[in-house]
Amino acid sequence: MIVFESYTFVWKRLIASLTLVFTMYLVLGCASPINTKDQKQNIKDSTSGLILTAEIIPEKSTVIFPSERFSVQGNEGSILMTAELIEYSKCMQSNGISWVAQDLTKSYEPESQMFYEFGPWTEDMANRFGSVQPMSQDTLFANGFITSKPDGYDSRHKENPNTLIPTTSSFIRISNGCNKKVESMKTSYTYLLKTKPKVFDNLSISNFSTIFAKNSKFIAIKTDLKNCYQREGLSFEDSDSSLGFHIKGASSSVINVTQIQLALQDVKCKTQTHTIERIADLWANYEAPYIEKNSADLQAYRAFIDKALSQAKGVIAENSDVLWK
């Protein structure tokens, strides 16, 4: 959590933090030397027992890279953050402030886990979002991508009672103290983020196009995809996207019949050319030596996450009275 100056910022920043966690990898970093081993890694290395390949799950439009198996995945972030909010609320209440926590596990959005670094690549994504970044129906509506209010939207977005608590100097002092106390807990989500192994700095997929800019295999992937676009009658232009180009007419801010059709053609070409599978192999091979070299730290960190998750689930189960109903 963050030290908050007022109740308005408290709530807005909590939601902003959750969104940030679910839409970005925990492994931000910069470019490093490429692994020159072109062959695909075996699923289990005979000496380390590590899984060094990417897992592609088309039905969920997700790709799990080797490094992600050692970090917070899926709904785990919402579980850890909910427990942290509960601890914060308990601290506030013990100081006479009727602060409640939101159960973020109920508002977890699986769409936020969809792999979208290289645009739409499954028919489900294309049909639901066109070329717009995947997000829940509630978020689509809130951001004006759709005009029909989802069922139950108002009940899910009713005013939080914490906004009624007056902001005083005493409130700020207590809030700062509670934040500091919670963040120092070794099983808190904030602590986990602060203590992740340094190796993650090298493993951000957002650096893919920079790292592989002159790689012959990546160039071949782009060439095959462009050739397919041409066969489909699609035009494309250079851009600063991960692939280095995008389909002309495709929009990241509109969802309509035209955009869905363009996205479906995009998906068709990516499927025919095995774009995502080939990219996933390249990145998994890039990650492999980092993981092998730092396996002890990564496995210890994952064990630390598992311990924190176990405690977080207990905190949630035992403190339903602190949760905002």
C-alpha positions, 0 to 999 in steps of 0.5 A: 500500500501507499501512504495516503493523504486523504480518503479519496486518494486512499480508495483511488490509489488502492484500485489503481494499484490493483489495476497496475498489478494485473495489467503489468508483469512483476518482472520489469527490466531491460535488455540483456544478451540473447541466449544463442541456443536456438533449440527449444528447451526440454520441458524438464531439464534433467539436472534442475527439474525446471520447466523452461518452456512457455505454456500456451493456453489458447482457451484463456488467451494466455501465455505463461513464460518460465519466469512467471512460474516463480512470481504472482500469477492469476488471482493470487495478486487479489488474494494477497492484496485483500489480506493486506487491506484487511490488515490495514483496516484492522489497524485503522479500526483498532485506532477508532477509525471505521475503515473497511476493506474490499474483497478484491478476489471478487472483482478479479478480472481474468481478462487482465491475464490475457497475453496481448503484447503482440495484439489479438491472437485468438478468435475469442479475443478478436470477437470480444475486443477487436484490437482493444486491450482485453478488459472486463465488461465493467471496465469496457463500459466505464471507459466508453468502449461499450454503451450497454451497462453490464448487469449488476454494474451499479451494485458492484460500483456503489459508493464505498463507506470509507469516503464518508470518513473525514480526513483530519490530521489524526486520520492521516497520522494513523493511516501513515502508521498503519501503512508502515506497519502493514508494509513491514509484514514479510507476508504482505504483497507490498513486501513481496514486490519489494523483495523479488529477485533481481533476475526479474529485472532482465525478464520483461517481455515488453523488451522483446522487440528490442532484444530480438530486433536483429534476430533472424528467427524474429525477422522470419516470424515478421516476414511470414506474418506480413506475407499472410497479411498481403494474401488476406488483402490487409495493409500494414505500416511501420509502428513502434508496436512490439512487432514493429508494424500494425494493420492499417485501420485497426484501432485500439480505441474502438470495438465495432463490426469492422474492428472485429473483422480486422482482428479476426483476419489478424488472428487467422494469419497469426494462427497460420504462421504460428506467430505466438508459438514461435515468439514464445519459444524465442522468449522461453529460450532467452529466459532459460539461462537466467532461470538456471543460473538463479534457480535457487533464488527463484524457487525460494521466492516462489516458496515465499509467495506460497507461504504468503498466500496460505496466510492471506487465505487464512486472514480473509477467512477469519476476518469477514467482519472487516470486509465491505459488504 
